[in-house]
Amino acid sequence: MSFGTPKPERLIERILQIATNPGDLVLDSFLGSGTTAAVAHKMGRRYIGIEMGDHARTHCAPRLQKVIDGEQGGISGSAGWKSGGGFRFYRLGPPVFDEEGHIRQDIRFPVLAAHVWFSETDRPWDGSGDSPLLGIEDGRAHALLYNGILGDKRPGGGNVLTRATLALIREDIAKLAPGFDGPLTVYGERSRLTPATLDRERITFKQTPYDVKARA
C-alpha cells in the first residue's frame, strides 16, 4: 500500500512543539502511515493511534518498531533520537452495544466477559471463557452467567443465579484461590436467591442487560 499524501515528520514535529509538552498524550484517530505516532515517540510524547485498515498491522506497527530500534530518518537527527521505548498494539473486538445502548443479541460470552471485567476492575481480561468465574481482583471475585456458559442453553437456564449455579462458581473460586472468602459480584439474567441469602453470602447481584453499562 502507498500513501498519496503522507505527512512529513518535520510538519508534525512543529505542530507537536507548539501544541504539546513532553509526556503529553497525542491522539491520531486516522493513523494512516503512522507518521504522527512515529514523531510523537521520538519527541517523548505518549500517543494513541486508531486505524481501521489492515495497514495498521502491515505498515504502522513495523514503522514504530523501526523507530524503537533507532531508525534515523525524518526528525531523528534534530530530535536527538537514538532508540528505545515501546508500544502496545490492540485489535478491537465487535461492539458490545448497539446504537441504542443495548447489548447486542449476537454477543458471545468472552466479549461480554471482557467488557464486564474491565468495567469492574479497569483492567483487561485475560480469561479463557470456559467458566462463569471471570477472576479475582482487589479481594473481590467477579462472575458472569450469560449465553449458556454452564452448558445449559435453555432460556434462562444457566444464566440465573441459583444455589446450584452459585455452588459451581464457588468451586471455581476454590480452584483459583483456595481459602478465598471475599465478596462476590455476579452478573446474570435474574437471581433466585433471597436478599438475606445474598447478604449472608456477600454477593452483589447485577442484572443483565440493565446493569451492564456502556462506558464513555
Secondary structure as GFF3:
##gff-version 3
##sequence-region A 1 216
A	DSSP	alpha_helix	9	19	.	.	.	ID=ss1
A	DSSP	beta_strand	25	28	.	.	.	ID=ss2
A	DSSP	alpha_helix	35	42	.	.	.	ID=ss3
A	DSSP	beta_strand	46	49	.	.	.	ID=ss4
A	DSSP	alpha_helix	55	55	.	.	.	ID=ss5
A	DSSP	pi_helix	56	60	.	.	.	ID=ss6
A	DSSP	alpha_helix	61	69	.	.	.	ID=ss7
A	DSSP	alpha_helix	109	121	.	.	.	ID=ss8
A	DSSP	beta_strand	133	137	.	.	.	ID=ss9
A	DSSP	beta_strand	140	144	.	.	.	ID=ss10
A	DSSP	beta_strand	160	161	.	.	.	ID=ss11
A	DSSP	alpha_helix	163	176	.	.	.	ID=ss12
A	DSSP	beta_strand	184	188	.	.	.	ID=ss13
A	DSSP	beta_strand	190	191	.	.	.	ID=ss14
A	DSSP	alpha_helix	195	200	.	.	.	ID=ss15
A	DSSP	beta_strand	203	207	.	.	.	ID=ss16
###
